Amino acid sequence: MTPNDAYARAGVNIDAGNLATQLIKTAVQSTFGPAVLSDVGSFGGLYRLLAAQPMSDPVLVASTDGVGTKTKVAARLGRWHSIGHDIVNHCVNDILVQGARPLFFLDYVASAHIDPPQIAAIVGGIAAACRAANCALLGGETAEMPGVYHEGAVDLVGTIVGLVDRRAIMDGQRIQPGDAILGLPSSGLHTNGYTLARHALDELDWSQPAPGMAQPLGELLLTPHRSYLPHVQALQAAGIDIHGLAHITGGGLIDNPPRIFPPGLGARLWHGSWPVPPLFDLIQRLGNVRDAEMRRVFNMGLGMLVVLPAEAVEKAQATLSESYLVGEMTTDNNQQVTINK
């Protein structure tokens, strides 16, 4: 009997956890740059703030989020790599709306029992998304908790820390009546609304395309959350004066935009001004979901809203060919979003 046998019989396998760490080590190290001063397995991650040196008043921006029940889609299909991209890109977008660029990321992966190849696939996706965002995967936690998590269930959470010069913080206070709202397309559901989506689509064959769709339903449901970091950087490089950004996550098109509205201002979105992917129509039809609820649960095809001066729209759309003029800021619906038909 080895020292770990009793613990393993109780439900926790230390050796499996160590194997998972070995499998992810190369992927994690691939995200390191000269600012990272620690290695995989350290008690804490060390990050030198080299990026703050040219800033007059550097501000750290932090956010934590999870991918929710999208993990159940990954479990049903037996594919885990894409949800790693989901958690990183979601968190990158959350701090992007305040003007921050990512510095480092930490992940939390929990399940009833550690499956090393599964953990390696998830963290491999996280590392790939971190590399794309020039962000270090500085550390994380792989938790094995039988009795807390159901057998086969996985929880995935991430924390990101970014940096912005205080004078460059985007807080929406510069938004003006008459500003235009540019919509950037989502890649699908992103990481919100999956409990409703799974309920509506449960009886379909996810390995086959749904009517009117080219890809299998499972592929569409697992499409990773889009990162808007390169889009915003392209606008800034083109000299576009961005007045505000809203990441369309839980709360959809109704609850998210008002988080950046100054007092006295609201938004009017124009129904039909952007294409709604057919996946949303399928969920609405099979789930018998009202229009108002769809707009509050899902992004409806818009993952990020960009508020900018009306005169900048033409240049912004020339910079980002895949974008839509979807609305305007108004004074007649304080702190609310109205979608006109």
Buried (B, 14 or more C-beta within 10 A) or exposed (E): EEEEEEEEEEEBBBEBBBBBBEBBBEBBBEBBBEBBEBEBEEEEBEBEEEBBEEBEEBBEBEBEBBBBBBBBBBBBBEBBBBBBBBBBBBBBBBBBBBBBBBBBBBBBBBBBBBBBEBBBBBBBBBBBBBBBBEBBBBBBEBBBBEEEBEEEBBBBBBBBBBBBBEEBBBEBEBBEEEBBBBBBBBBBBBBBBBEBBBEBBEEBEBEEBBEEBEBBBBBBBBBBBBBBBEBBEEBBEEEBEBBBBBBBBBBBBBBBBBEBBBEEBBBBBBEEBBEBBBBBEBBBEBBEBEEEBBBBBBBBBBBBBBBBBBEBBEBBBEBBEEBBBBBBBBEEBEBBBBBEE
